[in-house]
Amino acid sequence: MDPITALGVAAAVIQFIDYSTGLALKGREIYKSGELGANVELEEATNRLQNLVEPLRSSLHSGIQNAPSPSPADADRALKDICTKCVDLSEELSGLLGSLKLNLSVKHPRLASFQQAVRAVWNEEKIQGLKSRLGDLRSNLETHVLVDLRYRMIQVKLEQDNNFKSLDKALQAMMQELLDNHQSSLTNIEQNFDHLRLSQEKEHSHTRSVLVDQQGSRHRRQAELSILESLKFSSMNLRHETIAEAHQQTFEWIFCDPEIEHKPWSNFSEWLKTENGIYWIQGKPGCGKSTLMRFIVDDSRSRGYAETWAHNTPLETPSFFFWNSGDEAQRSQSGLLRSLLYEILEKHYTLIPEVFPKEWKTALENTLHNVPILSTNWSLPVLKKSFRTLIEKTSGILSFCFFIDGLDEYEGDYWEIAEYFNGLCESKHAKFCLSSRPETEFLDTFRSMPQLKLHDLTESDITNYVRDRLENNLQMRLLMNNSPSDASALITEVVDDGDGVFLWVMLVVKSLLDGLRKRDGISTLRVRLRETPKEIDDLYDRILSSIDRIYMGEASRIFQLKKDMRTGSSITESIIFYAAYKSSLKSFNQAIFEDETSYSYHLMQPEEYGGDLTNVLRTRCAGLLELHESTGEVNYIHRTARQYIQKQKTWETLLTHTSDLEFDPWFTFSIWHLNLVKVFRNGNLFREGTGLKRQWRYFKSYLERITSTKAKDHIVELVEKFDRAAQQYSDSRKLPTNQSEYWHKLNLRSTPIDRTNVNFTTYDESFPHQDVSKGDRADLRSTMNLLSACVEDIVPSYVKMKIISDPSLMRLKYDPPLMVLCFNRLISERVSRYTTKGLLVFLLENNTNFNEIYHGHSLWKIFLHFMHTKFSLGYHEDYDDIFRAIEIMLQRGADVEVCCIGENEVFWGQLRHRDKVLEQHCKQPLKAFADIGLSDSSDDSASHINEDHNEPCEVRHSLEQIIKDLFEEKRPDLSAKLLSLVAEKKAEKLAIEKQSRNHASGTSGGNKGRKQRQRNRKNGKGKRGQITSAEDSDYWKA
């Protein structure tokens, strides 16, 4: 048999054997277990697969939530079975594979390897079967794991869904809660916002209210201050300060019990503590009443005792010291009431609206409308009423204890002021401590009041004073040691002779001290005392006659300077007085060209002249004038000294000593103010109150009072020197107009001015009615010079002297015209109490062209318009000047048919008004008398309705109506004269017009007559000179 066949037979045998073996094995397996293991595994796998697929299929149909899921134990059991079988098959396969390995230790390795190969071939199918079964188990395991993982994921998902559902519910609840809370928060926010809005509105309203209140408070405070400032005057407390303080240990008795002191006076302390009404301190001249009153006012015991009387209400203790030697306010009842009202209302300013209701309303309205508040000229009736109102309105709120000294120094009716205080003391919360000389009026009025007679009570005080003054002198102490009884008798005699009059004692002690300096003995001192006149005027005669005759000229100058002095600056009076005294010793010409360096020296070195001035007053005035070092005032030693010097006989005697000298006190003070500006022209010494405005005001007031003819010849030179000095001052400072006062403060032009022609172009604050802050039109002062300025500021002395010396000045063109400047001053509210001092009449009498046209109207028409405006504002002081001006213009041919200017704004901004009251008036048509009806008569027509306006207030007043409005109420005599003159001028005008018409008519008729006569002569009718027709008759009549 060939090999191939043999190989094929062998293969078939092996295949048969293999098959048979497999078959036998399977049969044996079936015999043992009833089925094949592979089939069992396959069946189990199939079942498990079915078990896995069924829930999976169900889940796909019903959804995850409703799908059945195997229990975890079943799933784990299935997986455990698979794992066990996998392990068993793995071990079996591992064992089989291990049996096929070659053992290298056998003897016949080739045979062994062949045998192993045969076994491998035989077992290959088994191995493959095991491998296949193991692969199936692996797949089955993976499937179960995946399915189990799926179910677990499903379970997790379900749990998560449940958790999410729970969470969602919680979130929903939370969100709902948040929404609820949000809604509640929104509601709360809305409520809070509403509350906030309401609160803000309330706060805003409160803030606005506060702002309004603050604004209102500011306006109210401004109004209050304006009224307070108008009550205040600079010398209000001056008298109190200049009264000598009480000598040590004097007047202490005033607070003691008079019964203990055994002296006859009403208990002053008890009056302060318990009583109402008036306590009157009376005494002879010079007995020390003012000194006692100052002692009472300054002593704290007075207020302490009065507070007991006031109980629980606040106490005020105002005081006032009349002073006959002072200014008008210091010696008038108006000054008294202004001072007392100011002192009280300054502390209790909320009372101002009740005390001054009308003035308060006006002041408040002015502040609300930013109208400058002007000083009030208080009338005595208003002040009296206001003071009484103050006392009546403060019942139960305030208590007052007034201290008023020197009723006898009041410059008015003693009866009236005594009764006034007597009426006021009816109030239970106001009482008055008054002092005066025992004048009849006061004796009768205050007879039943608690009182004391000071001259009867000062013996101990005078004794203390005399002893202190004399015993402090070394020479007197020596005399007392040598002759104690004689020295004591001398002191007693001085006290007895003094009779309670401190002034007399003071002068006598001064004389005795002078004797002691000259080493007088007791006997000589007694002679001095006994030769001293007992009456005060006789004593003054002796003092004045003791002045060395060589000094009488200087004494006369000094007394005249004191009488006429006005300081006009914050520089102390002593400086001014000393400089004026030095200047008065020179001639007029020397004074004008005086080197101002001496003024500068004294201003900068006051300690150098103080002793000199004291010595001058002592030697030239015998001590009747003295320097008060504390105030710098130069005053008489007592009121009686001033009264004595100014007695007609004494004064005329003093004037005789300067009658032949170049001296005029007013000229001297003019020189002082001129030199003051020269000193201060560099601006480095100027202090408050020494500005150009004040210097100019006082300078010009002194000019107007100059009486000496020789001095008047220098007025023009004085004013022009002042102008140059003021210009140098303003040029040296070079400050903006809104930062400092200077001479050209109103110079707002952009183009320079020719200083060769204009010296006084715009001038500091010399014209107080002008408000620089508002600005002025640039063209107003284009031609204004020193003459124009002095016309507007009413300096007639300069204007008259200048024009008289150079009449050609009246032929020059001025813009504004001089006449307009003059009555422009009249209309100014702030100077309403002044007149033109005859300047307007002087200009008219010196050929002022009142028919000159200015801004479309004649000066005559403008004048009437201004005067009527002045009347409508309530100013009635200038009757004589206005009357004379109207009379002159009418006599010189002014138009009698003139009426007020209808366009009231025509001058606003053209003439330099800066007055709010006037501004309101000028911006509206004149309304004066428009509300009381207008006359229908053609001659006295009060109205010419403006054709461009239909309102009844657009009224133009006739000349007759203007005259009536100006004069009828206060000066009907002047009104009648002017109306008569107007009627006369109108009649003349009518006659002239009629004559003109007749003349025109006669001329026309005459021409016809001549032609007729020519025809008649030609025809042979009539003769030359014969009246041949009515026309000829009319011609000759014409």
SULZI-V969966 format. One record per pair of residues at least 6 apart in sequence whose ideal C-beta (glycine too) atoms are under 6 Angstrom apart, sorted by the first residue. I is the first residue (numbers start at 0). J is the second residue. D is the distance in whole Angstrom. If there is no record, write none. Layout:
I & J & D
I & J & D
//
This chain:
25 & 35 & 6
28 & 35 & 6
44 & 139 & 5
47 & 77 & 6
51 & 146 & 4
54 & 67 & 5
54 & 68 & 6
57 & 66 & 5
57 & 67 & 6
58 & 66 & 3
63 & 153 & 5
68 & 150 & 5
74 & 147 & 5
77 & 143 & 6
78 & 143 & 5
81 & 136 & 6
81 & 139 & 6
81 & 140 & 5
84 & 136 & 6
85 & 136 & 5
88 & 129 & 6
88 & 132 & 6
88 & 133 & 5
92 & 129 & 4
99 & 115 & 6
99 & 118 & 6
99 & 119 & 5
101 & 112 & 5
101 & 115 & 5
105 & 111 & 5
218 & 366 & 4
218 & 367 & 6
221 & 366 & 4
222 & 362 & 4
222 & 363 & 4
222 & 366 & 5
223 & 348 & 5
223 & 351 & 5
225 & 362 & 5
225 & 372 & 4
226 & 351 & 6
226 & 355 & 6
226 & 358 & 6
226 & 362 & 6
227 & 345 & 6
229 & 374 & 5
229 & 375 & 4
230 & 337 & 5
230 & 340 & 6
230 & 341 & 4
231 & 341 & 5
232 & 328 & 5
234 & 325 & 6
234 & 326 & 5
234 & 329 & 5
235 & 338 & 5
238 & 320 & 4
238 & 322 & 4
238 & 329 & 6
239 & 320 & 5
240 & 630 & 6
241 & 627 & 6
241 & 630 & 6
241 & 632 & 6
241 & 634 & 6
242 & 289 & 5
242 & 293 & 5
243 & 290 & 6
245 & 290 & 5
245 & 294 & 4
246 & 464 & 5
248 & 463 & 6
249 & 460 & 4
249 & 463 & 6
250 & 291 & 5
250 & 294 & 5
252 & 260 & 6
253 & 267 & 5
254 & 268 & 5
254 & 300 & 5
257 & 264 & 5
257 & 266 & 6
262 & 456 & 6
264 & 451 & 3
265 & 449 & 4
265 & 450 & 6
268 & 304 & 6
270 & 278 & 5
270 & 449 & 5
271 & 304 & 4
271 & 305 & 5
272 & 304 & 5
272 & 307 & 4
272 & 308 & 6
273 & 308 & 6
275 & 427 & 6
275 & 430 & 5
276 & 424 & 5
276 & 430 & 6
277 & 424 & 5
277 & 431 & 5
277 & 433 & 6
277 & 448 & 5
278 & 432 & 5
278 & 449 & 5
279 & 433 & 5
279 & 445 & 4
279 & 448 & 5
279 & 450 & 4
280 & 288 & 6
280 & 434 & 4
280 & 451 & 6
281 & 437 & 5
281 & 452 & 6
282 & 288 & 5
282 & 453 & 3
282 & 454 & 5
283 & 454 & 5
283 & 500 & 6
284 & 639 & 5
285 & 500 & 5
285 & 501 & 6
285 & 502 & 3
285 & 503 & 6
285 & 637 & 6
285 & 639 & 6
286 & 453 & 5
286 & 454 & 4
286 & 499 & 5
286 & 500 & 5
286 & 501 & 6
287 & 501 & 4
288 & 434 & 5
288 & 453 & 6
289 & 404 & 5
292 & 404 & 4
292 & 434 & 5
295 & 301 & 5
296 & 318 & 5
296 & 402 & 5
302 & 316 & 6
305 & 314 & 6
305 & 400 & 4
306 & 314 & 5
309 & 398 & 4
312 & 398 & 5
313 & 397 & 6
314 & 398 & 5
315 & 343 & 6
315 & 399 & 5
316 & 400 & 5
317 & 339 & 5
317 & 342 & 4
317 & 343 & 6
317 & 401 & 6
318 & 402 & 4
319 & 335 & 5
319 & 338 & 5
319 & 403 & 5
320 & 404 & 4
321 & 330 & 6
321 & 405 & 4
321 & 408 & 4
321 & 409 & 5
322 & 329 & 4
322 & 408 & 6
323 & 330 & 5
323 & 408 & 4
323 & 638 & 5
324 & 635 & 6
324 & 638 & 6
324 & 641 & 5
328 & 334 & 3
330 & 408 & 6
330 & 410 & 4
331 & 410 & 6
332 & 411 & 6
332 & 416 & 6
333 & 379 & 5
333 & 382 & 6
336 & 382 & 4
336 & 386 & 5
344 & 351 & 6
351 & 359 & 6
352 & 359 & 4
353 & 392 & 5
354 & 385 & 5
354 & 388 & 5
354 & 389 & 5
355 & 385 & 6
362 & 372 & 6
365 & 372 & 5
370 & 915 & 4
373 & 829 & 6
390 & 426 & 5
390 & 429 & 5
394 & 428 & 6
398 & 428 & 5
399 & 429 & 4
400 & 430 & 6
401 & 431 & 5
402 & 432 & 5
403 & 433 & 5
404 & 434 & 5
406 & 433 & 6
406 & 435 & 4
407 & 435 & 4
407 & 436 & 4
407 & 438 & 6
409 & 416 & 6
413 & 438 & 6
413 & 440 & 4
414 & 440 & 5
417 & 440 & 5
417 & 441 & 6
417 & 444 & 4
420 & 431 & 6
421 & 444 & 6
435 & 441 & 5
454 & 499 & 3
457 & 499 & 5
461 & 494 & 5
461 & 497 & 6
461 & 504 & 5
462 & 494 & 5
465 & 490 & 5
465 & 493 & 5
468 & 508 & 5
469 & 475 & 5
472 & 515 & 5
474 & 515 & 4
475 & 515 & 6
478 & 486 & 5
478 & 521 & 6
479 & 486 & 4
482 & 521 & 6
485 & 521 & 5
493 & 507 & 6
497 & 503 & 5
497 & 504 & 4
502 & 637 & 5
507 & 531 & 6
510 & 527 & 6
511 & 524 & 6
514 & 524 & 5
514 & 527 & 5
532 & 538 & 5
532 & 541 & 6
535 & 639 & 5
536 & 643 & 6
539 & 643 & 4
542 & 621 & 5
545 & 621 & 6
546 & 554 & 6
546 & 621 & 5
550 & 619 & 5
551 & 656 & 5
552 & 656 & 5
553 & 619 & 5
554 & 619 & 5
554 & 620 & 6
555 & 653 & 5
555 & 656 & 4
555 & 657 & 5
556 & 583 & 5
556 & 662 & 6
557 & 619 & 6
557 & 620 & 6
558 & 644 & 6
558 & 653 & 6
559 & 664 & 5
560 & 579 & 5
560 & 664 & 5
563 & 664 & 4
565 & 697 & 6
566 & 572 & 6
566 & 575 & 6
567 & 693 & 5
567 & 697 & 3
568 & 688 & 5
568 & 689 & 4
569 & 686 & 6
569 & 687 & 5
569 & 688 & 3
569 & 689 & 6
571 & 631 & 3
572 & 631 & 6
572 & 632 & 5
572 & 633 & 6
573 & 612 & 6
573 & 626 & 6
573 & 631 & 5
573 & 633 & 6
576 & 633 & 5
577 & 608 & 5
577 & 612 & 5
578 & 598 & 6
578 & 601 & 6
578 & 671 & 6
579 & 667 & 5
579 & 671 & 5
582 & 590 & 5
582 & 667 & 5
582 & 670 & 5
583 & 662 & 6
583 & 667 & 5
586 & 661 & 5
587 & 661 & 5
587 & 709 & 6
587 & 710 & 6
587 & 713 & 6
590 & 670 & 5
591 & 713 & 6
595 & 674 & 5
595 & 677 & 4
595 & 678 & 5
598 & 674 & 5
598 & 678 & 5
599 & 678 & 5
601 & 608 & 5
612 & 626 & 6
613 & 626 & 5
616 & 624 & 5
623 & 640 & 5
624 & 633 & 6
625 & 636 & 6
626 & 633 & 6
635 & 641 & 4
663 & 705 & 6
663 & 707 & 4
663 & 710 & 4
665 & 701 & 5
665 & 704 & 4
665 & 705 & 5
666 & 705 & 5
666 & 710 & 4
668 & 701 & 5
669 & 698 & 6
669 & 701 & 4
669 & 702 & 6
669 & 717 & 6
672 & 694 & 5
672 & 697 & 6
672 & 698 & 4
673 & 720 & 6
673 & 721 & 5
676 & 694 & 6
676 & 724 & 4
676 & 725 & 6
677 & 724 & 5
679 & 685 & 5
680 & 724 & 6
680 & 727 & 5
680 & 728 & 4
681 & 731 & 6
682 & 731 & 6
682 & 732 & 5
690 & 740 & 5
691 & 725 & 6
691 & 740 & 6
691 & 742 & 6
691 & 763 & 4
692 & 763 & 6
692 & 764 & 4
695 & 765 & 5
698 & 721 & 6
699 & 794 & 5
702 & 714 & 6
702 & 796 & 5
703 & 796 & 5
705 & 711 & 6
714 & 796 & 5
714 & 797 & 6
714 & 800 & 5
715 & 800 & 5
715 & 801 & 6
718 & 797 & 5
722 & 758 & 5
722 & 759 & 5
722 & 785 & 6
725 & 742 & 4
726 & 742 & 5
729 & 741 & 4
729 & 742 & 4
729 & 743 & 5
732 & 741 & 6
736 & 744 & 5
740 & 763 & 6
740 & 764 & 6
742 & 762 & 5
742 & 763 & 5
743 & 761 & 5
744 & 763 & 5
744 & 771 & 6
745 & 761 & 4
745 & 775 & 6
746 & 760 & 6
746 & 761 & 4
747 & 777 & 6
748 & 777 & 5
752 & 760 & 5
757 & 784 & 5
758 & 784 & 6
758 & 785 & 4
759 & 784 & 6
759 & 785 & 4
759 & 788 & 4
760 & 780 & 6
760 & 783 & 6
761 & 780 & 5
762 & 788 & 6
765 & 792 & 6
766 & 792 & 6
767 & 829 & 6
768 & 827 & 4
768 & 829 & 4
768 & 830 & 6
768 & 914 & 6
769 & 911 & 6
769 & 913 & 5
770 & 913 & 4
773 & 913 & 5
775 & 911 & 5
776 & 908 & 6
779 & 911 & 6
782 & 813 & 6
782 & 814 & 5
786 & 801 & 6
787 & 813 & 6
787 & 820 & 6
789 & 797 & 5
789 & 798 & 5
790 & 798 & 6
790 & 817 & 5
790 & 820 & 5
790 & 821 & 5
791 & 820 & 4
791 & 824 & 6
793 & 824 & 6
793 & 835 & 6
793 & 836 & 6
793 & 838 & 6
795 & 836 & 5
795 & 838 & 4
799 & 841 & 6
802 & 808 & 6
809 & 845 & 6
809 & 846 & 5
816 & 851 & 6
816 & 853 & 6
817 & 842 & 6
818 & 842 & 6
818 & 847 & 5
818 & 858 & 5
821 & 835 & 6
821 & 838 & 6
821 & 839 & 5
822 & 862 & 6
822 & 865 & 5
823 & 910 & 5
826 & 865 & 5
826 & 869 & 5
828 & 914 & 5
828 & 916 & 5
831 & 874 & 4
834 & 877 & 5
834 & 880 & 5
835 & 880 & 5
839 & 880 & 6
839 & 884 & 5
840 & 883 & 5
840 & 884 & 6
843 & 884 & 6
843 & 887 & 5
849 & 858 & 5
849 & 859 & 5
849 & 888 & 5
850 & 857 & 5
851 & 858 & 5
854 & 909 & 6
856 & 900 & 6
859 & 888 & 6
859 & 893 & 5
860 & 897 & 5
863 & 961 & 5
864 & 899 & 5
864 & 900 & 5
866 & 881 & 6
867 & 899 & 6
867 & 961 & 5
870 & 964 & 5
870 & 965 & 5
871 & 927 & 4
875 & 969 & 6
878 & 970 & 5
882 & 973 & 5
885 & 977 & 6
889 & 980 & 5
889 & 984 & 6
895 & 958 & 6
895 & 981 & 5
895 & 984 & 5
895 & 985 & 5
897 & 958 & 6
898 & 943 & 6
898 & 955 & 4
898 & 956 & 6
898 & 957 & 5
899 & 925 & 6
899 & 955 & 5
899 & 956 & 5
901 & 945 & 5
901 & 955 & 5
903 & 921 & 5
903 & 924 & 5
907 & 921 & 5
924 & 952 & 5
924 & 953 & 5
926 & 952 & 5
929 & 952 & 5
929 & 954 & 5
933 & 941 & 4
933 & 942 & 4
934 & 940 & 6
934 & 941 & 5
939 & 959 & 5
940 & 957 & 5
941 & 956 & 6
941 & 957 & 6
941 & 960 & 4
942 & 954 & 5
943 & 955 & 4
945 & 953 & 4
958 & 981 & 6
962 & 974 & 6
962 & 977 & 5
962 & 978 & 6
966 & 973 & 5
966 & 974 & 4
967 & 974 & 5
997 & 1037 & 6
1001 & 1034 & 6
1001 & 1037 & 2
1004 & 1030 & 5
1004 & 1033 & 5
1004 & 1034 & 6
1005 & 1034 & 4
1007 & 1030 & 6
1008 & 1030 & 4
1008 & 1031 & 5
1008 & 1034 & 5
1015 & 1021 & 4
1021 & 1027 & 4
1026 & 1032 & 6
//
